[in-house]
Amino acid sequence: MATTTAHPTTPGTGAPPPPRRLPVPPLVAALGAVLLGSLLCGIGLGAAGVSWAQVVRHLGAGLTGGTISPDEVAAYTIVWELRFPRAVLAAVVGAGLSAIGVAVQALVRNALADPFVLGISSGAAVGANAVLLFGALGALGIWALSVSAFVSALLAMALVYAAARTAHGLTPLRLVLTGTAMYYGFSAITTLMVFTADRGEAARSAMMWLLGSLSGAGWSSVPIAAAAVAAALAHLLLSAGRLNALAMGDETAAALGVDAGRLRRELFVVAAAVTGAVVAVSGAIGFVGLMVPHVTRMLVGADHRRVLAVAPLLGAVLLVWVDLLSRVLLAPVELPVGVLTAVIGVPCFVLLMRRRGYTFGGGA
């Protein structure tokens, strides 16, 4: 005699029970601890052998202004000047891309959107390649690349905004279509620039930047990117309630007293500014802003208050480890960070899509 297995249902409805969500405070605390451990691993591990005792000693000397012996200058430089700022910048970039991924998906109401869907990253690439391939803005020295990438990102933002805006404001579909079109246009320009460059090494550097790399990280790169990410995250957390309303549609948002058009303009400016600041110091690192928001919703649900508390930490941990892998997998050759995020992100995203009961944008 055949038997059937009963599945639990919500009493009185016959529907499956709502998915269980992880409590946010302990999850945030756990991710914070994991992030600190990840930063230490990012500082202590690498192609050059540095003992953990040296790592602790040199971190202490750098943080307190202590002295080091002449024979330890090389190890101190590796720990304090190379690995530490790089690990911190990886965390900042990962947090920024994840937070902006959440914002962009709310902005265009498209679960497949990421920080680069607006065409800002490809616009920044034009400015960065102008420096790498043709020496533009050489008078700015070490700041030339970041300044050029950021300014061209802002110009791309203005162009996308002007092309997408109508008398009725910004609409999700027009933003996606305009951003996608601009992405291909700017990508064609950067490809042409690389193709016509007569310096092989410069072309290689440009390709590394286009695929995402933190090899040029230094303490000078951290403050501006960190300030932009922190300001954007604060704004998004304060706007989490409005983001929840926007996710339910413009009519529902209006009924709840949320001006959808104004909120979209705010999100567009925030997303563009942070994407420009992040891409200027790390290149175009894909998949983080697309994948992390979905993984976060799977863990804590679709409420933006919960998502924005967890996603930046999850993205920071992810990118610190991906950057570490990019340095050690084929050492001394360094892999582009964007290649590894794609290698990790594609199978994870496919598994997420196939996960029974998961709906993009909310359920798990």
C-alpha positions, 0 to 999 in steps of 0.5 A, a space after each residue: 500500500 502506497 504511503 504519502 508524506 505530509 508536508 507542514 502547512 500554515 494552519 487554516 491556509 493549506 500553504 507552506 509555512 513562511 521560511 525561517 529567517 536568521 536573527 539579524 543582531 547575532 548574524 551581524 555580530 558573527 559577520 563582524 567577527 569573521 570580517 576581523 579574522 578575514 582581515 588578519 588572514 588578508 594581512 598575514 597570508 601571501 606570496 612573501 613569507 611573514 610570520 604571524 609574530 611579525 604581523 602582530 608586531 608590525 601592526 602594533 608598530 604601525 597603529 601606535 607609531 612604534 619603532 622597528 629594527 632596520 632588518 625588519 623594514 622589508 617585512 614592515 613594508 609588506 604588512 603595513 604599506 601593502 597588505 593592510 591597506 589592500 585588505 581594508 580597501 577590499 572590505 570597503 569595496 565589497 561593502 560598497 558594491 553590496 550595498 549599492 547592489 541592494 539600492 540599484 535593485 530597488 531603484 530599477 525594480 529588477 532582481 538581475 540589476 547590479 551597480 554596473 547596470 547604469 553604465 557608470 562603471 564602463 564610463 569610469 573605464 574610459 577615464 581610467 584607460 585614458 590615464 593607463 594607455 595615454 598618460 592623461 592627467 599626468 600632472 596629478 601623479 598617483 591621483 591621476 587614475 582615481 580622479 580620471 575614473 571618478 570624473 568620467 563616472 560622474 560624466 557618464 552618470 549625467 549622460 545616463 540621467 539626461 537620456 533616461 529622464 522624461 517629463 514624468 521623471 525616471 522610470 525603471 525600464 528607461 533607466 535599465 535600457 539607457 544604462 545598458 545602451 551606454 554600457 555597450 557604448 562606453 565598452 566599445 570606446 575602451 576596447 578601441 583605446 586598448 586596441 590602438 594603444 602602442 604600449 603592450 604593458 600599458 594595455 595589460 594594465 588596462 585589461 587588469 583594471 577592466 577585470 578588477 584589481 586591488 594591486 594598486 591599493 595604498 593608504 591614499 586610496 582608502 579614505 575617499 572610498 571609505 567615506 563614500 561607502 559610509 555616507 551611502 550606507 547611512 543614507 540607505 539605512 535611513 531610507 530603508 522604509 522608503 525602499 520597502 515601499 518602493 519595492 511594492 510599486 509606485 502606487 503603493 509607495 504613493 499611498 504610503 506617502 513615498 515620492 517614488 520619483 524623488 527617491 529614484 533620483 536620490 538612489 541614482 545619485 547615491 549609486 552613481 557616486 559610490 560606484 564611481 568612487 569604488 571603481 576608481 580604486 578597484 576597477 570593474 569587479 563584477 558579480 558582488 553587487 548582483 549575488 550578495 543581495 540575493 544571498 542576504 535576502 535568502 538569509 534574512 528576508 526582503 526587508 531592507 532594514 535587515 538586508 542593508 544591515 547584513 549585505 555590506 558585511 557579507 560583501 566585505 568578507 567575500 571580497 577580502 577572501 577573493 582578493 587573497 585568493 587572487 594573490 596566492 593561487 598562482 603566486 607570484 602571478 596575480 589574477 584579476 579579482 573580477 575573474 574570481 568573483 565570476 568563477 565563484 559567483 556564476 555557480 552560486 547564482 545558478 544554485 540559488 536560482 535552482 533552490 526550491 522556493 527561492 524567488 528573486 527579490 524576496 523569498 527563500 
